[in-house]
């Protein structure tokens, strides 16, 4: 193992083998990496190795930055997968668009699926404390399609005193 300092009083750690940092202290900050005037990069140095973050408990990512890019997950050559038990996306913002799912590709679409095929799978529920709006900007005859090839379609106001309007 070689420890050396650079011209800016930095410390370099170089080893031909693996490097391990172990702490036996039972504290939440048993190992800290702190850069008071710059960022922190973690890199494998190659395009063929993974970076794994393992936790015996929760893994928390927290940013103190205010803005739309406080935490960014970016995979410009691949996909981002979230898997596991239940996945919750939550915003404490009160804006009309507090949670956005966007695609910017020229032909990109958005699919929401329970993984079911021909009636085998869970329901998709859209619940709102206010209105639910479906809007298409495409100028074609089938801009919005509601289809149930294996069953029927019910449109209900939930009560006998409401009306359903079909406007042209």
ABEGO torsion letter per residue (X at the ends): XBBBBBAAGBBBBBBABBBBBBBABBBAAABBBBBAABBBBBBAGBAABBBBBBBABBBBBBBABBEAAABBBBBAABBBBBBEBBBBBBBABABAAABBBBBABAABBBBBBAGBBGGBEBBBBBBBABBBBBBBABBBAAABBBBBAABBBBBBAGBAABBBBBBX
